[in-house]
Every structure is written in C-alpha cells, then in structure tokens.
C-alpha cells in the first residue's frame, strides 16, 4: 500500500530552507518518493494556514517512515529546523475500490 507525506510549512528563513529543500529531494527520491505537490497554488478551506504545502507519494508506509528516519533526510532536516514552522504527517493511502 502506498503512503503520502503531507507537509504544511511556513518558511521563516528562505536561505536555510532552500538548503533543506535541495538536500531533501534526493533523500526522498532515494526512498522511492515522488512529489505530487510542492509549493503550488492552494486554497485554505479549514484549519491553520501555512503557505507552503508539499505532498509526496512513497511505495509503502514503511518506505516513507524509513526515509524520514534516514541519515540523509535528517541531515537535510537540520536546515529546516529554525528556518520553518512545519507539520508533517505520513498517511497510508486507501486502496482503490475493487472493480
């Protein structure tokens, strides 16, 4: 079953966050992650607004968790700490209905 990373971000230091984004992309790709949305247009309908929204699909829930815990991603994440306010959740996708 595939899984999604869903992140909502407010960037507070654009230069430091750019270093995170540059390093995070390869770490995510190395674990099979593919970006579905990365900071594009959005409309906040409920809850707390964060101007940067990112969704990545992974081949499995375990792959998504392993990516987050990997040394490569954690090294990238060090640039985001103090440079952003973030919420990140990993969600297993619902299988499509049987035909």
N, C-alpha and C positions, 0 to 999 in steps of 0.2 A: 504494500500500500504506500503510495507516495505521501509526502508531507510538505507543508508550507512553512516557511519562515515569514512572519508578518511583523514588520518593524514600523514604528511610528517615531519620528525623530524631530527634535528641534535642535538645529546646529547653532552653537554659541561661539565657536572658533572655527571659521571656514578653512583656514590653512591646516590646522591639525586634523580636522575631519577629512580633508582631502587626502591626507596621508593614510588615514584609516581606509577610505574607500578604495584607494589604489592597491593596498595590500589585501583587503578583504575579498575583492573579486577573485583573484587567483586561488585563495584558500577555499572559497565557496565552490568554484569550478572543480577543484581537485577532489571534492567530495560528491561530485555529480550534480551540484546545484546549478540551476538556470534561473536567471532573473526574468520575472514576468512583469514586474513594475519596478521602476527605480526613479522615484522623484518626479513623476509626471503630474499631469493635471489631476485635481481631485476636488470633491465637494464634501465637506464635513457635514454629516447628517445628524449625528448624535455624539455625545461624549466629548472628550478633550481633544482639541485641535492640535495637531503637530504638522508643520508644513512639508515635511519630507516623509513619504510613505514608500516602503520597499516590500516587495513580495518575491520570494524565491522558492522554486519547487525543487525538492530533493527526491531521489529514487525511493527513499524509505524514511520512516521516522528515525530509525537508528542512525542512518547516514547524516541526517540533519543535526541530531544531538552530537554525534561524533565530530562533525565539522565545528560546531560551536566550542567544543572542548579541546579541539586540536591546538597544538602549539602555534601553528601558523595563524589561525584565526585569533587566538588570544594575543599574539604579538600585534596583530592589526588592531584589535580592540583597545589596546593600551593607548592608541592615538585618539580614540573616540571618548575615552573617559576624561572628563573635564572639558571636553570640546563639544558636548552634546547632552541633551536630555533624551533618553531613549526608553521605549518599551518594546520588548521583543518576545514573541510567543511562537512556539513550534506547534503546529496543528496537523494531525493526521487527516488526510483528505478522505472524504466519503466516497466509497466506490460507486461507480455509475450504476444505475438500475439495470437489472437483468432484462434482456430482450426476449 
